[in-house]
Amino acid sequence: MGLWTLLEGFLLLANALAILNEDRFLSPRGLGLSDFSAGQTKSFKGQVLGLIYATQYLRLPLILLNSIFIIVKLVSG
């Protein structure tokens, strides 16, 4: 497993987190922003929720990274 494969895996994970819908998926499981209080930011659940919302906020850079990865895969084979 090379560095490129590891980066590709992280990009796929970020894509998976970015497409999670709060109303349909996160809120029924207790991960909605309304269920989250300021005192829970240090817990594991709070850290995961922060990661999910950070990836959803940074969708434009994810689109650019996906485009770069697609172009490199097309060129390199």
PDB file of N, CA, C, O and CB in Angstrom:
ATOM      1  N   MET A   1       0.853  -1.175   0.000  1.00  0.00           N
ATOM      2  CA  MET A   1       0.000   0.000   0.000  1.00  0.00           C
ATOM      3  C   MET A   1       0.895   1.233   0.000  1.00  0.00           C
ATOM      4  O   MET A   1       1.743   1.398   0.877  1.00  0.00           O
ATOM      5  CB  MET A   1      -0.968   0.001   1.225  1.00  0.00           C
ATOM      6  N   GLY A   2       0.703   2.064  -0.958  1.00  0.00           N
ATOM      7  CA  GLY A   2       1.515   3.259  -1.089  1.00  0.00           C
ATOM      8  C   GLY A   2       0.846   4.478  -0.504  1.00  0.00           C
ATOM      9  O   GLY A   2      -0.278   4.419  -0.006  1.00  0.00           O
ATOM     10  N   LEU A   3       1.551   5.574  -0.573  1.00  0.00           N
ATOM     11  CA  LEU A   3       1.043   6.844  -0.057  1.00  0.00           C
ATOM     12  C   LEU A   3      -0.175   7.303  -0.857  1.00  0.00           C
ATOM     13  O   LEU A   3      -1.127   7.845  -0.295  1.00  0.00           O
ATOM     14  CB  LEU A   3       2.143   7.920  -0.095  1.00  0.00           C
ATOM     15  N   TRP A   4      -0.136   7.082  -2.182  1.00  0.00           N
ATOM     16  CA  TRP A   4      -1.252   7.488  -3.030  1.00  0.00           C
ATOM     17  C   TRP A   4      -2.536   6.751  -2.640  1.00  0.00           C
ATOM     18  O   TRP A   4      -3.611   7.350  -2.596  1.00  0.00           O
ATOM     19  CB  TRP A   4      -0.919   7.231  -4.505  1.00  0.00           C
ATOM     20  N   THR A   5      -2.421   5.467  -2.363  1.00  0.00           N
ATOM     21  CA  THR A   5      -3.581   4.668  -1.970  1.00  0.00           C
ATOM     22  C   THR A   5      -4.128   5.132  -0.628  1.00  0.00           C
ATOM     23  O   THR A   5      -5.342   5.168  -0.431  1.00  0.00           O
ATOM     24  CB  THR A   5      -3.214   3.182  -1.904  1.00  0.00           C
ATOM     25  N   LEU A   6      -3.244   5.485   0.290  1.00  0.00           N
ATOM     26  CA  LEU A   6      -3.669   5.986   1.594  1.00  0.00           C
ATOM     27  C   LEU A   6      -4.400   7.321   1.453  1.00  0.00           C
ATOM     28  O   LEU A   6      -5.436   7.531   2.085  1.00  0.00           O
ATOM     29  CB  LEU A   6      -2.460   6.138   2.529  1.00  0.00           C
ATOM     30  N   LEU A   7      -3.867   8.222   0.629  1.00  0.00           N
ATOM     31  CA  LEU A   7      -4.538   9.502   0.395  1.00  0.00           C
ATOM     32  C   LEU A   7      -5.895   9.311  -0.280  1.00  0.00           C
ATOM     33  O   LEU A   7      -6.862  10.007   0.029  1.00  0.00           O
ATOM     34  CB  LEU A   7      -3.654  10.411  -0.459  1.00  0.00           C
ATOM     35  N   GLU A   8      -5.947   8.365  -1.197  1.00  0.00           N
ATOM     36  CA  GLU A   8      -7.209   8.070  -1.871  1.00  0.00           C
ATOM     37  C   GLU A   8      -8.247   7.528  -0.881  1.00  0.00           C
ATOM     38  O   GLU A   8      -9.430   7.855  -0.979  1.00  0.00           O
ATOM     39  CB  GLU A   8      -6.982   7.059  -3.008  1.00  0.00           C
ATOM     40  N   GLY A   9      -7.812   6.720   0.049  1.00  0.00           N
ATOM     41  CA  GLY A   9      -8.719   6.203   1.078  1.00  0.00           C
ATOM     42  C   GLY A   9      -9.248   7.299   1.977  1.00  0.00           C
ATOM     43  O   GLY A   9     -10.433   7.310   2.313  1.00  0.00           O
ATOM     44  N   PHE A  10      -8.371   8.239   2.378  1.00  0.00           N
ATOM     45  CA  PHE A  10      -8.816   9.366   3.194  1.00  0.00           C
ATOM     46  C   PHE A  10      -9.796  10.257   2.433  1.00  0.00           C
ATOM     47  O   PHE A  10     -10.743  10.781   3.019  1.00  0.00           O
ATOM     48  CB  PHE A  10      -7.616  10.187   3.658  1.00  0.00           C
ATOM     49  N   LEU A  11      -9.570  10.429   1.136  1.00  0.00           N
ATOM     50  CA  LEU A  11     -10.489  11.223   0.325  1.00  0.00           C
ATOM     51  C   LEU A  11     -11.857  10.543   0.236  1.00  0.00           C
ATOM     52  O   LEU A  11     -12.891  11.206   0.306  1.00  0.00           O
ATOM     53  CB  LEU A  11      -9.909  11.443  -1.084  1.00  0.00           C
ATOM     54  N   LEU A  12     -11.856   9.231   0.082  1.00  0.00           N
ATOM     55  CA  LEU A  12     -13.134   8.504   0.037  1.00  0.00           C
ATOM     56  C   LEU A  12     -13.870   8.590   1.375  1.00  0.00           C
ATOM     57  O   LEU A  12     -15.095   8.707   1.400  1.00  0.00           O
ATOM     58  CB  LEU A  12     -12.897   7.028  -0.337  1.00  0.00           C
ATOM     59  N   LEU A  13     -13.135   8.533   2.481  1.00  0.00           N
ATOM     60  CA  LEU A  13     -13.748   8.685   3.798  1.00  0.00           C
ATOM     61  C   LEU A  13     -14.329  10.086   3.974  1.00  0.00           C
ATOM     62  O   LEU A  13     -15.426  10.241   4.510  1.00  0.00           O
ATOM     63  CB  LEU A  13     -12.724   8.398   4.901  1.00  0.00           C
ATOM     64  N   ALA A  14     -13.597  11.102   3.525  1.00  0.00           N
ATOM     65  CA  ALA A  14     -14.104  12.479   3.616  1.00  0.00           C
ATOM     66  C   ALA A  14     -15.353  12.645   2.761  1.00  0.00           C
ATOM     67  O   ALA A  14     -16.287  13.339   3.163  1.00  0.00           O
ATOM     68  CB  ALA A  14     -13.021  13.489   3.177  1.00  0.00           C
ATOM     69  N   ASN A  15     -15.382  12.021   1.593  1.00  0.00           N
ATOM     70  CA  ASN A  15     -16.582  12.067   0.743  1.00  0.00           C
ATOM     71  C   ASN A  15     -17.764  11.411   1.434  1.00  0.00           C
ATOM     72  O   ASN A  15     -18.886  11.914   1.375  1.00  0.00           O
ATOM     73  CB  ASN A  15     -16.318  11.379  -0.603  1.00  0.00           C
ATOM     74  N   ALA A  16     -17.511  10.289   2.087  1.00  0.00           N
ATOM     75  CA  ALA A  16     -18.594   9.590   2.781  1.00  0.00           C
ATOM     76  C   ALA A  16     -19.160  10.427   3.915  1.00  0.00           C
ATOM     77  O   ALA A  16     -20.371  10.433   4.133  1.00  0.00           O
ATOM     78  CB  ALA A  16     -18.103   8.253   3.321  1.00  0.00           C
ATOM     79  N   LEU A  17     -18.306  11.132   4.638  1.00  0.00           N
ATOM     80  CA  LEU A  17     -18.781  11.974   5.734  1.00  0.00           C
ATOM     81  C   LEU A  17     -19.489  13.223   5.221  1.00  0.00           C
ATOM     82  O   LEU A  17     -20.411  13.724   5.865  1.00  0.00           O
ATOM     83  CB  LEU A  17     -17.618  12.370   6.632  1.00  0.00           C
ATOM     84  N   ALA A  18     -19.063  13.726   4.072  1.00  0.00           N
ATOM     85  CA  ALA A  18     -19.631  14.968   3.548  1.00  0.00           C
ATOM     86  C   ALA A  18     -21.056  14.798   3.046  1.00  0.00           C
ATOM     87  O   ALA A  18     -21.814  15.767   3.015  1.00  0.00           O
ATOM     88  CB  ALA A  18     -18.769  15.497   2.435  1.00  0.00           C
ATOM     89  N   ILE A  19     -21.434  13.589   2.654  1.00  0.00           N
ATOM     90  CA  ILE A  19     -22.769  13.412   2.076  1.00  0.00           C
ATOM     91  C   ILE A  19     -23.818  12.984   3.097  1.00  0.00           C
ATOM     92  O   ILE A  19     -24.979  12.788   2.738  1.00  0.00           O
ATOM     93  CB  ILE A  19     -22.711  12.395   0.970  1.00  0.00           C
ATOM     94  N   LEU A  20     -23.431  12.836   4.363  1.00  0.00           N
ATOM     95  CA  LEU A  20     -24.410  12.441   5.374  1.00  0.00           C
ATOM     96  C   LEU A  20     -25.420  13.563   5.595  1.00  0.00           C
ATOM     97  O   LEU A  20     -25.041  14.713   5.814  1.00  0.00           O
ATOM     98  CB  LEU A  20     -23.707  12.080   6.701  1.00  0.00           C
ATOM     99  N   ASN A  21     -26.681  13.231   5.538  1.00  0.00           N
ATOM    100  CA  ASN A  21     -27.760  14.187   5.709  1.00  0.00           C
ATOM    101  C   ASN A  21     -28.136  14.263   7.188  1.00  0.00           C
ATOM    102  O   ASN A  21     -28.351  13.234   7.829  1.00  0.00           O
ATOM    103  CB  ASN A  21     -28.986  13.797   4.844  1.00  0.00           C
ATOM    104  N   GLU A  22     -28.213  15.464   7.720  1.00  0.00           N
ATOM    105  CA  GLU A  22     -28.511  15.625   9.147  1.00  0.00           C
ATOM    106  C   GLU A  22     -29.928  15.172   9.481  1.00  0.00           C
ATOM    107  O   GLU A  22     -30.135  14.478  10.476  1.00  0.00           O
ATOM    108  CB  GLU A  22     -28.322  17.081   9.567  1.00  0.00           C
ATOM    109  N   ASP A  23     -30.899  15.554   8.665  1.00  0.00           N
ATOM    110  CA  ASP A  23     -32.295  15.232   8.970  1.00  0.00           C
ATOM    111  C   ASP A  23     -32.590  13.741   8.843  1.00  0.00           C
ATOM    112  O   ASP A  23     -33.333  13.185   9.652  1.00  0.00           O
ATOM    113  CB  ASP A  23     -33.217  16.012   8.054  1.00  0.00           C
ATOM    114  N   ARG A  24     -32.018  13.096   7.844  1.00  0.00           N
ATOM    115  CA  ARG A  24     -32.358  11.699   7.578  1.00  0.00           C
ATOM    116  C   ARG A  24     -31.468  10.701   8.304  1.00  0.00           C
ATOM    117  O   ARG A  24     -31.921   9.605   8.636  1.00  0.00           O
ATOM    118  CB  ARG A  24     -32.287  11.440   6.113  1.00  0.00           C
ATOM    119  N   PHE A  25     -30.213  11.054   8.557  1.00  0.00           N
ATOM    120  CA  PHE A  25     -29.288  10.073   9.111  1.00  0.00           C
ATOM    121  C   PHE A  25     -28.756  10.445  10.488  1.00  0.00           C
ATOM    122  O   PHE A  25     -28.744   9.608  11.390  1.00  0.00           O
ATOM    123  CB  PHE A  25     -28.144   9.885   8.176  1.00  0.00           C
ATOM    124  N   LEU A  26     -28.320  11.674  10.661  1.00  0.00           N
ATOM    125  CA  LEU A  26     -27.635  12.047  11.898  1.00  0.00           C
ATOM    126  C   LEU A  26     -28.586  12.263  13.071  1.00  0.00           C
ATOM    127  O   LEU A  26     -28.332  11.757  14.164  1.00  0.00           O
ATOM    128  CB  LEU A  26     -26.831  13.295  11.674  1.00  0.00           C
ATOM    129  N   SER A  27     -29.664  12.998  12.871  1.00  0.00           N
ATOM    130  CA  SER A  27     -30.584  13.298  13.975  1.00  0.00           C
ATOM    131  C   SER A  27     -31.241  12.062  14.581  1.00  0.00           C
ATOM    132  O   SER A  27     -31.324  11.978  15.807  1.00  0.00           O
ATOM    133  CB  SER A  27     -31.653  14.234  13.498  1.00  0.00           C
ATOM    134  N   PRO A  28     -31.712  11.095  13.789  1.00  0.00           N
ATOM    135  CA  PRO A  28     -32.309   9.897  14.415  1.00  0.00           C
ATOM    136  C   PRO A  28     -31.310   9.094  15.256  1.00  0.00           C
ATOM    137  O   PRO A  28     -31.718   8.322  16.123  1.00  0.00           O
ATOM    138  CB  PRO A  28     -32.894   8.993  13.338  1.00  0.00           C
ATOM    139  N   ARG A  29     -30.038   9.264  15.015  1.00  0.00           N
ATOM    140  CA  ARG A  29     -29.025   8.533  15.771  1.00  0.00           C
ATOM    141  C   ARG A  29     -28.421   9.372  16.901  1.00  0.00           C
ATOM    142  O   ARG A  29     -27.449   8.953  17.531  1.00  0.00           O
ATOM    143  CB  ARG A  29     -27.927   8.064  14.838  1.00  0.00           C
ATOM    144  N   GLY A  30     -28.983  10.539  17.155  1.00  0.00           N
ATOM    145  CA  GLY A  30     -28.507  11.392  18.239  1.00  0.00           C
ATOM    146  C   GLY A  30     -27.253  12.163  17.900  1.00  0.00           C
ATOM    147  O   GLY A  30     -26.533  12.593  18.801  1.00  0.00           O
ATOM    148  N   LEU A  31     -26.973  12.349  16.617  1.00  0.00           N
ATOM    149  CA  LEU A  31     -25.770  13.072  16.206  1.00  0.00           C
ATOM    150  C   LEU A  31     -26.094  14.405  15.550  1.00  0.00           C
ATOM    151  O   LEU A  31     -25.237  14.984  14.882  1.00  0.00           O
ATOM    152  CB  LEU A  31     -24.955  12.224  15.255  1.00  0.00           C
ATOM    153  N   GLY A  32     -27.297  14.897  15.724  1.00  0.00           N
ATOM    154  CA  GLY A  32     -27.674  16.167  15.126  1.00  0.00           C
ATOM    155  C   GLY A  32     -27.051  17.333  15.871  1.00  0.00           C
ATOM    156  O   GLY A  32     -26.635  17.201  17.022  1.00  0.00           O
ATOM    157  N   LEU A  33     -26.992  18.462  15.212  1.00  0.00           N
ATOM    158  CA  LEU A  33     -26.401  19.647  15.823  1.00  0.00           C
ATOM    159  C   LEU A  33     -27.244  20.139  16.991  1.00  0.00           C
ATOM    160  O   LEU A  33     -26.707  20.717  17.935  1.00  0.00           O
ATOM    161  CB  LEU A  33     -26.240  20.755  14.786  1.00  0.00           C
ATOM    162  N   SER A  34     -28.554  19.923  16.944  1.00  0.00           N
ATOM    163  CA  SER A  34     -29.423  20.339  18.046  1.00  0.00           C
ATOM    164  C   SER A  34     -29.243  19.448  19.273  1.00  0.00           C
ATOM    165  O   SER A  34     -29.480  19.895  20.395  1.00  0.00           O
ATOM    166  CB  SER A  34     -30.885  20.321  17.601  1.00  0.00           C
ATOM    167  N   ASP A  35     -28.828  18.195  19.079  1.00  0.00           N
ATOM    168  CA  ASP A  35     -28.605  17.277  20.202  1.00  0.00           C
ATOM    169  C   ASP A  35     -27.257  17.495  20.864  1.00  0.00           C
ATOM    170  O   ASP A  35     -26.982  16.928  21.921  1.00  0.00           O
ATOM    171  CB  ASP A  35     -28.712  15.842  19.733  1.00  0.00           C
ATOM    172  N   PHE A  36     -26.434  18.293  20.261  1.00  0.00           N
ATOM    173  CA  PHE A  36     -25.058  18.477  20.705  1.00  0.00           C
ATOM    174  C   PHE A  36     -24.958  19.714  21.589  1.00  0.00           C
ATOM    175  O   PHE A  36     -25.366  20.803  21.185  1.00  0.00           O
ATOM    176  CB  PHE A  36     -24.105  18.596  19.497  1.00  0.00           C
ATOM    177  N   SER A  37     -24.418  19.549  22.790  1.00  0.00           N
ATOM    178  CA  SER A  37     -24.243  20.693  23.684  1.00  0.00           C
ATOM    179  C   SER A  37     -22.765  21.066  23.750  1.00  0.00           C
ATOM    180  O   SER A  37     -21.906  20.268  23.374  1.00  0.00           O
ATOM    181  CB  SER A  37     -24.793  20.378  25.103  1.00  0.00           C
ATOM    182  N   ALA A  38     -22.470  22.254  24.217  1.00  0.00           N
ATOM    183  CA  ALA A  38     -21.095  22.760  24.234  1.00  0.00           C
ATOM    184  C   ALA A  38     -20.196  21.969  25.173  1.00  0.00           C
ATOM    185  O   ALA A  38     -18.982  21.952  24.974  1.00  0.00           O
ATOM    186  CB  ALA A  38     -21.084  24.220  24.636  1.00  0.00           C
ATOM    187  N   GLY A  39     -20.737  21.324  26.171  1.00  0.00           N
ATOM    188  CA  GLY A  39     -19.927  20.572  27.117  1.00  0.00           C
ATOM    189  C   GLY A  39     -19.443  19.234  26.587  1.00  0.00           C
ATOM    190  O   GLY A  39     -18.574  18.612  27.198  1.00  0.00           O
ATOM    191  N   GLN A  40     -19.978  18.780  25.473  1.00  0.00           N
ATOM    192  CA  GLN A  40     -19.628  17.476  24.929  1.00  0.00           C
ATOM    193  C   GLN A  40     -18.539  17.541  23.860  1.00  0.00           C
ATOM    194  O   GLN A  40     -18.306  16.542  23.178  1.00  0.00           O
ATOM    195  CB  GLN A  40     -20.850  16.827  24.357  1.00  0.00           C
ATOM    196  N   THR A  41     -17.873  18.664  23.691  1.00  0.00           N
ATOM    197  CA  THR A  41     -16.905  18.798  22.609  1.00  0.00           C
ATOM    198  C   THR A  41     -15.669  17.943  22.820  1.00  0.00           C
ATOM    199  O   THR A  41     -14.985  17.625  21.848  1.00  0.00           O
ATOM    200  CB  THR A  41     -16.500  20.235  22.459  1.00  0.00           C
ATOM    201  N   LYS A  42     -15.357  17.560  24.044  1.00  0.00           N
ATOM    202  CA  LYS A  42     -14.151  16.778  24.305  1.00  0.00           C
ATOM    203  C   LYS A  42     -14.394  15.270  24.223  1.00  0.00           C
ATOM    204  O   LYS A  42     -13.441  14.491  24.209  1.00  0.00           O
ATOM    205  CB  LYS A  42     -13.602  17.128  25.666  1.00  0.00           C
ATOM    206  N   SER A  43     -15.637  14.863  24.171  1.00  0.00           N
ATOM    207  CA  SER A  43     -15.935  13.435  24.101  1.00  0.00           C
ATOM    208  C   SER A  43     -15.679  12.922  22.687  1.00  0.00           C
ATOM    209  O   SER A  43     -15.547  13.699  21.741  1.00  0.00           O
ATOM    210  CB  SER A  43     -17.399  13.157  24.522  1.00  0.00           C
ATOM    211  N   PHE A  44     -15.610  11.597  22.563  1.00  0.00           N
ATOM    212  CA  PHE A  44     -15.390  10.991  21.244  1.00  0.00           C
ATOM    213  C   PHE A  44     -16.546  11.304  20.302  1.00  0.00           C
ATOM    214  O   PHE A  44     -16.337  11.585  19.122  1.00  0.00           O
ATOM    215  CB  PHE A  44     -15.213   9.468  21.372  1.00  0.00           C
ATOM    216  N   LYS A  45     -17.764  11.254  20.828  1.00  0.00           N
ATOM    217  CA  LYS A  45     -18.946  11.559  20.030  1.00  0.00           C
ATOM    218  C   LYS A  45     -18.900  13.008  19.537  1.00  0.00           C
ATOM    219  O   LYS A  45     -19.267  13.289  18.396  1.00  0.00           O
ATOM    220  CB  LYS A  45     -20.229  11.310  20.848  1.00  0.00           C
ATOM    221  N   GLY A  46     -18.455  13.913  20.386  1.00  0.00           N
ATOM    222  CA  GLY A  46     -18.330  15.308  19.996  1.00  0.00           C
ATOM    223  C   GLY A  46     -17.263  15.524  18.940  1.00  0.00           C
ATOM    224  O   GLY A  46     -17.433  16.343  18.037  1.00  0.00           O
ATOM    225  N   GLN A  47     -16.161  14.790  19.051  1.00  0.00           N
ATOM    226  CA  GLN A  47     -15.087  14.901  18.067  1.00  0.00           C
ATOM    227  C   GLN A  47     -15.540  14.367  16.702  1.00  0.00           C
ATOM    228  O   GLN A  47     -15.230  14.961  15.669  1.00  0.00           O
ATOM    229  CB  GLN A  47     -13.839  14.139  18.550  1.00  0.00           C
ATOM    230  N   VAL A  48     -16.267  13.252  16.700  1.00  0.00           N
ATOM    231  CA  VAL A  48     -16.765  12.685  15.445  1.00  0.00           C
ATOM    232  C   VAL A  48     -17.775  13.629  14.812  1.00  0.00           C
ATOM    233  O   VAL A  48     -17.761  13.832  13.598  1.00  0.00           O
ATOM    234  CB  VAL A  48     -17.402  11.297  15.682  1.00  0.00           C
ATOM    235  N   LEU A  49     -18.648  14.206  15.623  1.00  0.00           N
ATOM    236  CA  LEU A  49     -19.633  15.149  15.106  1.00  0.00           C
ATOM    237  C   LEU A  49     -18.954  16.389  14.525  1.00  0.00           C
ATOM    238  O   LEU A  49     -19.380  16.904  13.492  1.00  0.00           O
ATOM    239  CB  LEU A  49     -20.614  15.553  16.210  1.00  0.00           C
ATOM    240  N   GLY A  50     -17.911  16.864  15.180  1.00  0.00           N
ATOM    241  CA  GLY A  50     -17.156  17.993  14.647  1.00  0.00           C
ATOM    242  C   GLY A  50     -16.490  17.663  13.322  1.00  0.00           C
ATOM    243  O   GLY A  50     -16.444  18.507  12.427  1.00  0.00           O
ATOM    244  N   LEU A  51     -15.975  16.450  13.186  1.00  0.00           N
ATOM    245  CA  LEU A  51     -15.366  16.016  11.928  1.00  0.00           C
ATOM    246  C   LEU A  51     -16.399  15.937  10.814  1.00  0.00           C
ATOM    247  O   LEU A  51     -16.127  16.334   9.681  1.00  0.00           O
ATOM    248  CB  LEU A  51     -14.685  14.659  12.106  1.00  0.00           C
ATOM    249  N   ILE A  52     -17.577  15.428  11.131  1.00  0.00           N
ATOM    250  CA  ILE A  52     -18.635  15.326  10.128  1.00  0.00           C
ATOM    251  C   ILE A  52     -19.038  16.707   9.635  1.00  0.00           C
ATOM    252  O   ILE A  52     -19.162  16.919   8.428  1.00  0.00           O
ATOM    253  CB  ILE A  52     -19.855  14.590  10.700  1.00  0.00           C
ATOM    254  N   TYR A  53     -19.244  17.645  10.545  1.00  0.00           N
ATOM    255  CA  TYR A  53     -19.657  18.988  10.136  1.00  0.00           C
ATOM    256  C   TYR A  53     -18.534  19.756   9.460  1.00  0.00           C
ATOM    257  O   TYR A  53     -18.807  20.624   8.631  1.00  0.00           O
ATOM    258  CB  TYR A  53     -20.154  19.766  11.332  1.00  0.00           C
ATOM    259  N   ALA A  54     -17.285  19.467   9.785  1.00  0.00           N
ATOM    260  CA  ALA A  54     -16.168  20.112   9.099  1.00  0.00           C
ATOM    261  C   ALA A  54     -16.079  19.644   7.649  1.00  0.00           C
ATOM    262  O   ALA A  54     -15.827  20.447   6.751  1.00  0.00           O
ATOM    263  CB  ALA A  54     -14.849  19.824   9.832  1.00  0.00           C
ATOM    264  N   THR A  55     -16.284  18.350   7.418  1.00  0.00           N
ATOM    265  CA  THR A  55     -16.240  17.860   6.042  1.00  0.00           C
ATOM    266  C   THR A  55     -17.429  18.363   5.233  1.00  0.00           C
ATOM    267  O   THR A  55     -17.304  18.588   4.029  1.00  0.00           O
ATOM    268  CB  THR A  55     -16.207  16.336   6.024  1.00  0.00           C
ATOM    269  N   GLN A  56     -18.572  18.540   5.872  1.00  0.00           N
ATOM    270  CA  GLN A  56     -19.719  19.083   5.157  1.00  0.00           C
ATOM    271  C   GLN A  56     -19.515  20.556   4.828  1.00  0.00           C
ATOM    272  O   GLN A  56     -20.015  21.038   3.811  1.00  0.00           O
ATOM    273  CB  GLN A  56     -20.990  18.899   5.977  1.00  0.00           C
ATOM    274  N   TYR A  57     -18.802  21.261   5.661  1.00  0.00           N
ATOM    275  CA  TYR A  57     -18.538  22.681   5.436  1.00  0.00           C
ATOM    276  C   TYR A  57     -17.529  22.872   4.302  1.00  0.00           C
ATOM    277  O   TYR A  57     -17.604  23.858   3.568  1.00  0.00           O
ATOM    278  CB  TYR A  57     -18.020  23.342   6.726  1.00  0.00           C
ATOM    279  N   LEU A  58     -16.596  21.945   4.157  1.00  0.00           N
ATOM    280  CA  LEU A  58     -15.529  22.073   3.162  1.00  0.00           C
ATOM    281  C   LEU A  58     -15.821  21.248   1.909  1.00  0.00           C
ATOM    282  O   LEU A  58     -14.952  20.516   1.435  1.00  0.00           O
ATOM    283  CB  LEU A  58     -14.192  21.644   3.766  1.00  0.00           C
ATOM    284  N   ARG A  59     -17.007  21.359   1.384  1.00  0.00           N
ATOM    285  CA  ARG A  59     -17.371  20.575   0.198  1.00  0.00           C
ATOM    286  C   ARG A  59     -16.669  21.064  -1.057  1.00  0.00           C
ATOM    287  O   ARG A  59     -16.314  20.246  -1.906  1.00  0.00           O
ATOM    288  CB  ARG A  59     -18.868  20.616  -0.014  1.00  0.00           C
ATOM    289  N   LEU A  60     -16.455  22.364  -1.207  1.00  0.00           N
ATOM    290  CA  LEU A  60     -15.799  22.877  -2.406  1.00  0.00           C
ATOM    291  C   LEU A  60     -14.361  22.359  -2.534  1.00  0.00           C
ATOM    292  O   LEU A  60     -13.981  21.925  -3.621  1.00  0.00           O
ATOM    293  CB  LEU A  60     -15.803  24.405  -2.391  1.00  0.00           C
ATOM    294  N   PRO A  61     -13.543  22.385  -1.469  1.00  0.00           N
ATOM    295  CA  PRO A  61     -12.212  21.768  -1.598  1.00  0.00           C
ATOM    296  C   PRO A  61     -12.278  20.268  -1.885  1.00  0.00           C
ATOM    297  O   PRO A  61     -11.404  19.734  -2.569  1.00  0.00           O
ATOM    298  CB  PRO A  61     -11.409  22.002  -0.329  1.00  0.00           C
ATOM    299  N   LEU A  62     -13.298  19.585  -1.375  1.00  0.00           N
ATOM    300  CA  LEU A  62     -13.456  18.160  -1.680  1.00  0.00           C
ATOM    301  C   LEU A  62     -13.755  17.941  -3.162  1.00  0.00           C
ATOM    302  O   LEU A  62     -13.266  16.983  -3.761  1.00  0.00           O
ATOM    303  CB  LEU A  62     -14.578  17.553  -0.824  1.00  0.00           C
ATOM    304  N   ILE A  63     -14.539  18.809  -3.740  1.00  0.00           N
ATOM    305  CA  ILE A  63     -14.827  18.702  -5.174  1.00  0.00           C
ATOM    306  C   ILE A  63     -13.548  18.889  -5.974  1.00  0.00           C
ATOM    307  O   ILE A  63     -13.299  18.160  -6.933  1.00  0.00           O
ATOM    308  CB  ILE A  63     -15.889  19.742  -5.606  1.00  0.00           C
ATOM    309  N   LEU A  64     -12.739  19.863  -5.582  1.00  0.00           N
ATOM    310  CA  LEU A  64     -11.468  20.105  -6.281  1.00  0.00           C
ATOM    311  C   LEU A  64     -10.512  18.928  -6.116  1.00  0.00           C
ATOM    312  O   LEU A  64      -9.867  18.522  -7.082  1.00  0.00           O
ATOM    313  CB  LEU A  64     -10.807  21.390  -5.762  1.00  0.00           C
ATOM    314  N   LEU A  65     -10.412  18.377  -4.912  1.00  0.00           N
ATOM    315  CA  LEU A  65      -9.548  17.222  -4.696  1.00  0.00           C
ATOM    316  C   LEU A  65     -10.022  16.005  -5.479  1.00  0.00           C
ATOM    317  O   LEU A  65      -9.204  15.265  -6.027  1.00  0.00           O
ATOM    318  CB  LEU A  65      -9.481  16.890  -3.218  1.00  0.00           C
ATOM    319  N   ASN A  66     -11.324  15.792  -5.539  1.00  0.00           N
ATOM    320  CA  ASN A  66     -11.858  14.695  -6.335  1.00  0.00           C
ATOM    321  C   ASN A  66     -11.512  14.871  -7.808  1.00  0.00           C
ATOM    322  O   ASN A  66     -11.154  13.906  -8.485  1.00  0.00           O
ATOM    323  CB  ASN A  66     -13.373  14.596  -6.158  1.00  0.00           C
ATOM    324  N   SER A  67     -11.616  16.094  -8.301  1.00  0.00           N
ATOM    325  CA  SER A  67     -11.269  16.365  -9.698  1.00  0.00           C
ATOM    326  C   SER A  67      -9.796  16.079  -9.965  1.00  0.00           C
ATOM    327  O   SER A  67      -9.453  15.500 -10.996  1.00  0.00           O
ATOM    328  CB  SER A  67     -11.594  17.818 -10.056  1.00  0.00           C
ATOM    329  N   ILE A  68      -8.927  16.481  -9.048  1.00  0.00           N
ATOM    330  CA  ILE A  68      -7.493  16.225  -9.201  1.00  0.00           C
ATOM    331  C   ILE A  68      -7.212  14.729  -9.205  1.00  0.00           C
ATOM    332  O   ILE A  68      -6.446  14.241 -10.036  1.00  0.00           O
ATOM    333  CB  ILE A  68      -6.697  16.910  -8.077  1.00  0.00           C
ATOM    334  N   PHE A  69      -7.823  14.006  -8.288  1.00  0.00           N
ATOM    335  CA  PHE A  69      -7.613  12.562  -8.224  1.00  0.00           C
ATOM    336  C   PHE A  69      -8.119  11.870  -9.490  1.00  0.00           C
ATOM    337  O   PHE A  69      -7.487  10.929  -9.969  1.00  0.00           O
ATOM    338  CB  PHE A  69      -8.311  11.979  -6.992  1.00  0.00           C
ATOM    339  N   ILE A  70      -9.240  12.319 -10.034  1.00  0.00           N
ATOM    340  CA  ILE A  70      -9.777  11.726 -11.257  1.00  0.00           C
ATOM    341  C   ILE A  70      -8.846  11.983 -12.428  1.00  0.00           C
ATOM    342  O   ILE A  70      -8.583  11.083 -13.225  1.00  0.00           O
ATOM    343  CB  ILE A  70     -11.173  12.279 -11.559  1.00  0.00           C
ATOM    344  N   ILE A  71      -8.348  13.203 -12.534  1.00  0.00           N
ATOM    345  CA  ILE A  71      -7.443  13.542 -13.639  1.00  0.00           C
ATOM    346  C   ILE A  71      -6.146  12.739 -13.543  1.00  0.00           C
ATOM    347  O   ILE A  71      -5.661  12.227 -14.552  1.00  0.00           O
ATOM    348  CB  ILE A  71      -7.131  15.055 -13.638  1.00  0.00           C
ATOM    349  N   VAL A  72      -5.593  12.626 -12.362  1.00  0.00           N
ATOM    350  CA  VAL A  72      -4.357  11.845 -12.182  1.00  0.00           C
ATOM    351  C   VAL A  72      -4.596  10.386 -12.507  1.00  0.00           C
ATOM    352  O   VAL A  72      -3.750   9.753 -13.139  1.00  0.00           O
ATOM    353  CB  VAL A  72      -3.828  11.981 -10.743  1.00  0.00           C
ATOM    354  N   LYS A  73      -5.729   9.832 -12.092  1.00  0.00           N
ATOM    355  CA  LYS A  73      -6.039   8.432 -12.403  1.00  0.00           C
ATOM    356  C   LYS A  73      -6.221   8.218 -13.902  1.00  0.00           C
ATOM    357  O   LYS A  73      -5.812   7.186 -14.434  1.00  0.00           O
ATOM    358  CB  LYS A  73      -7.301   7.990 -11.660  1.00  0.00           C
ATOM    359  N   LEU A  74      -6.828   9.180 -14.584  1.00  0.00           N
ATOM    360  CA  LEU A  74      -7.007   9.063 -16.025  1.00  0.00           C
ATOM    361  C   LEU A  74      -5.676   9.137 -16.764  1.00  0.00           C
ATOM    362  O   LEU A  74      -5.467   8.424 -17.746  1.00  0.00           O
ATOM    363  CB  LEU A  74      -7.941  10.151 -16.526  1.00  0.00           C
ATOM    364  N   VAL A  75      -4.779   9.996 -16.296  1.00  0.00           N
ATOM    365  CA  VAL A  75      -3.473  10.161 -16.954  1.00  0.00           C
ATOM    366  C   VAL A  75      -2.562   8.981 -16.666  1.00  0.00           C
ATOM    367  O   VAL A  75      -1.899   8.472 -17.569  1.00  0.00           O
ATOM    368  CB  VAL A  75      -2.800  11.461 -16.498  1.00  0.00           C
ATOM    369  N   SER A  76      -2.525   8.544 -15.413  1.00  0.00           N
ATOM    370  CA  SER A  76      -1.567   7.492 -15.029  1.00  0.00           C
ATOM    371  C   SER A  76      -2.077   6.080 -15.310  1.00  0.00           C
ATOM    372  O   SER A  76      -1.294   5.137 -15.422  1.00  0.00           O
ATOM    373  CB  SER A  76      -1.236   7.615 -13.558  1.00  0.00           C
ATOM    374  N   GLY A  77      -3.364   5.951 -15.420  1.00  0.00           N
ATOM    375  CA  GLY A  77      -3.900   4.629 -15.753  1.00  0.00           C
ATOM    376  C   GLY A  77      -4.352   3.859 -14.628  1.00  0.00           C
ATOM    377  O   GLY A  77      -4.821   2.733 -14.798  1.00  0.00           O
TER     378      GLY A  77
END
